Amino acid sequence: MSSTTNLGVLGLAGLVGAVFLASPEHTTLAAAGAVVGSVLLFVLAGTGSSKVKVALSTEEWRDFPLISKEQLSPNTAIYRFKLQTPDTILGLPIGQHVSIKARIGDKDVQRSYTPVSSDDDKGIIDLLVKTYPTGNISKVFADLKPGDKITMKGPKGSFKYTPNMCRAIAMIAGGTGLTPMLQVIKAILKNPEDSTKVSFIFANVSYDDILLKDELDKLAATHSDRFTVHYVLNSPPPNWTGSAGFVTKDVVSAHLPAPAKDVKLLLCGPPPMVKAMTAIAEELGFDKAQTISKAADQVFKF
């Protein structure tokens, strides 16, 4: 609260006390006045809290400087960017994403990314990005140095997670399709009032391609009654305990909940994989996935 506000509150509290003290013989009222004045002071003092600062804007593009880069593999890294102040939050609802814009050649190119950080992480945003040989924005990320800026806008997306929106959530993701899943997983597991159970199938080419495996395994161990993760590799190492090859109907049946009105299926990954998973889901009894997913759909494609 500002000093002006403090003085105003004190003055109002004092006025209440003075009203009761106006008749000296009314000692009981005087005491009551002091109590009421104190309570009023306490209540009004709480109304001066500063408004939460939000980094994102849906109306304008904003620049954010790179703080650091954590290399996870030869072509994948987590890029940490600085928000406007140390107390600023990104302001991104769970299940939504941001748009990144860069000038490439003679045109502006945009791509969508889901942060692996959340509004609990004040002052920063972390983006997990895999650089592809034919990528546009991903190459821009790879060339960034501390202090370089990216241009961002948001929130965007039609899916917004709310606690206990369904009994169970089934997830299938490939590669960096992990990011929207991890955002939802962490939001559910950190909330003791959210009883949603999450089952996740995570597909990759090789063991080294499994992003943030330690974090996923720790979440599964800590919340074994609410979260399971099953890995599928095209080229598994010796003694691999997960599934090998592609995500099949049998794998989905074994590791995800059966279709039901209170079960939602989330999909994210390379387009061929998502197409194959929507077909398998429909065979198993899930609703037919729409071309453009809406929040109320049983099968939602990020």
SULMO-V850382 format. One record per residue. N is the residue number from 1. RES is the residue in one letter. PHI is phi in whole degrees, -180 to 180 (NA if undefined). PSI is psi in whole degrees, -180 to 180 (999 if undefined). Layout:
n=[N;N]
res=[RES;RES]
phi=[PHI;PHI]
psi=[PSI;PSI]
//
This chain:
n=[1;2;3;4;5;6;7;8;9;10;11;12;13;14;15;16;17;18;19;20;21;22;23;24;25;26;27;28;29;30;31;32;33;34;35;36;37;38;39;40;41;42;43;44;45;46;47;48;49;50;51;52;53;54;55;56;57;58;59;60;61;62;63;64;65;66;67;68;69;70;71;72;73;74;75;76;77;78;79;80;81;82;83;84;85;86;87;88;89;90;91;92;93;94;95;96;97;98;99;100;101;102;103;104;105;106;107;108;109;110;111;112;113;114;115;116;117;118;119;120;121;122;123;124;125;126;127;128;129;130;131;132;133;134;135;136;137;138;139;140;141;142;143;144;145;146;147;148;149;150;151;152;153;154;155;156;157;158;159;160;161;162;163;164;165;166;167;168;169;170;171;172;173;174;175;176;177;178;179;180;181;182;183;184;185;186;187;188;189;190;191;192;193;194;195;196;197;198;199;200;201;202;203;204;205;206;207;208;209;210;211;212;213;214;215;216;217;218;219;220;221;222;223;224;225;226;227;228;229;230;231;232;233;234;235;236;237;238;239;240;241;242;243;244;245;246;247;248;249;250;251;252;253;254;255;256;257;258;259;260;261;262;263;264;265;266;267;268;269;270;271;272;273;274;275;276;277;278;279;280;281;282;283;284;285;286;287;288;289;290;291;292;293;294;295;296;297;298;299;300;301;302]
res=[M;S;S;T;T;N;L;G;V;L;G;L;A;G;L;V;G;A;V;F;L;A;S;P;E;H;T;T;L;A;A;A;G;A;V;V;G;S;V;L;L;F;V;L;A;G;T;G;S;S;K;V;K;V;A;L;S;T;E;E;W;R;D;F;P;L;I;S;K;E;Q;L;S;P;N;T;A;I;Y;R;F;K;L;Q;T;P;D;T;I;L;G;L;P;I;G;Q;H;V;S;I;K;A;R;I;G;D;K;D;V;Q;R;S;Y;T;P;V;S;S;D;D;D;K;G;I;I;D;L;L;V;K;T;Y;P;T;G;N;I;S;K;V;F;A;D;L;K;P;G;D;K;I;T;M;K;G;P;K;G;S;F;K;Y;T;P;N;M;C;R;A;I;A;M;I;A;G;G;T;G;L;T;P;M;L;Q;V;I;K;A;I;L;K;N;P;E;D;S;T;K;V;S;F;I;F;A;N;V;S;Y;D;D;I;L;L;K;D;E;L;D;K;L;A;A;T;H;S;D;R;F;T;V;H;Y;V;L;N;S;P;P;P;N;W;T;G;S;A;G;F;V;T;K;D;V;V;S;A;H;L;P;A;P;A;K;D;V;K;L;L;L;C;G;P;P;P;M;V;K;A;M;T;A;I;A;E;E;L;G;F;D;K;A;Q;T;I;S;K;A;A;D;Q;V;F;K;F]
phi=[NA;-76;-64;-64;-64;-58;-64;-63;-65;-61;-63;-67;-63;-64;-62;-60;-62;-65;-60;-72;-88;-58;-107;-57;-72;-92;-66;-65;-66;-63;-64;-62;-62;-63;-66;-60;-62;-66;-63;-62;-60;-63;-66;-68;-62;-77;-84;-97;-63;-72;-72;-65;-87;-114;-77;-80;-139;-83;-100;-134;-80;-127;-98;-136;-82;-73;-96;-156;-137;-108;-77;-95;-156;-56;-123;-135;-151;-103;-104;-104;-116;-91;-86;-62;-140;-62;-98;-74;-104;-66;84;-113;-62;-64;103;-109;-138;-114;-103;-112;-121;-144;-86;-124;67;-109;-144;-86;-118;-124;-141;-101;-139;-103;-64;-98;-97;-140;-70;-71;-95;-72;83;-144;-137;-109;-119;-94;-132;-103;-90;-106;-57;-102;-73;-104;-63;-62;-70;-62;-59;-60;-90;-69;-123;-48;101;-67;-114;-113;-108;-136;-147;162;-73;-137;117;-101;-102;-137;-77;-127;-54;60;-69;-158;-71;-146;-122;-100;-132;-134;-141;-130;58;-74;-62;-59;-60;-67;-66;-63;-60;-70;-56;-67;-65;-69;-72;-83;-104;-65;-87;-97;-97;-60;-99;-122;-123;-125;-106;-119;-107;-148;-78;-130;-60;-67;-84;-74;-80;53;-61;-60;-66;-64;-65;-66;-63;-66;-72;-75;-125;-62;-84;-126;-143;-129;-132;-126;-99;-128;-123;-69;-127;-76;-79;-59;63;-68;-100;-87;-90;-118;95;-100;-76;-105;-60;-65;-63;-63;-62;-77;-120;-122;-66;-68;-58;-161;-64;-103;-123;-117;-113;-109;-128;-159;163;-58;-51;-62;-67;-61;-62;-65;-71;-66;-67;-64;-60;-66;-60;-80;116;-72;-61;-65;-70;-80;-59;-116;-71;-119;-56;-81;-63;-69;-109;-115;-105;-74]
psi=[146;165;-34;-44;-41;-45;-40;-42;-46;-41;-42;-42;-42;-37;-42;-46;-39;-37;-44;-27;-3;-33;105;-30;-15;71;-33;-43;-34;-44;-43;-38;-40;-41;-48;-41;-41;-43;-44;-41;-44;-45;-47;-31;-29;-11;-4;11;142;150;143;133;129;132;-40;157;137;-12;-31;151;136;148;141;128;145;132;-50;168;122;111;121;-31;175;-28;12;138;160;122;124;126;151;131;-179;-40;164;-21;-2;138;159;-43;41;116;149;127;-6;175;175;157;135;134;139;148;114;115;-124;19;158;133;138;144;154;140;142;123;154;-1;175;-177;-9;-22;87;144;-5;163;133;127;128;120;131;128;125;147;-33;10;156;-71;-38;-33;-34;-44;-47;-28;-3;144;155;131;-26;150;149;157;129;151;150;-175;160;160;152;-4;131;114;137;144;137;31;-18;167;-40;149;126;139;140;126;156;135;-131;0;-7;-36;-47;-30;-45;-37;-46;-43;-50;-36;-40;-49;-24;-9;106;-17;-7;115;7;135;138;130;126;126;122;114;139;173;-55;171;-41;-16;-8;109;137;37;-41;-41;-42;-44;-37;-42;-41;-37;-38;-31;51;-23;-9;-16;130;147;135;130;142;128;137;-39;81;154;171;147;26;133;-7;-163;155;146;-139;167;113;173;-40;-41;-45;-45;-36;-28;-4;154;152;153;139;164;-27;25;132;143;125;135;139;132;-167;142;-43;-37;-46;-40;-44;-38;-34;-36;-44;-43;-42;-40;-36;-12;1;159;152;128;139;156;-46;115;146;158;-35;-9;144;-37;116;127;119;999]
//
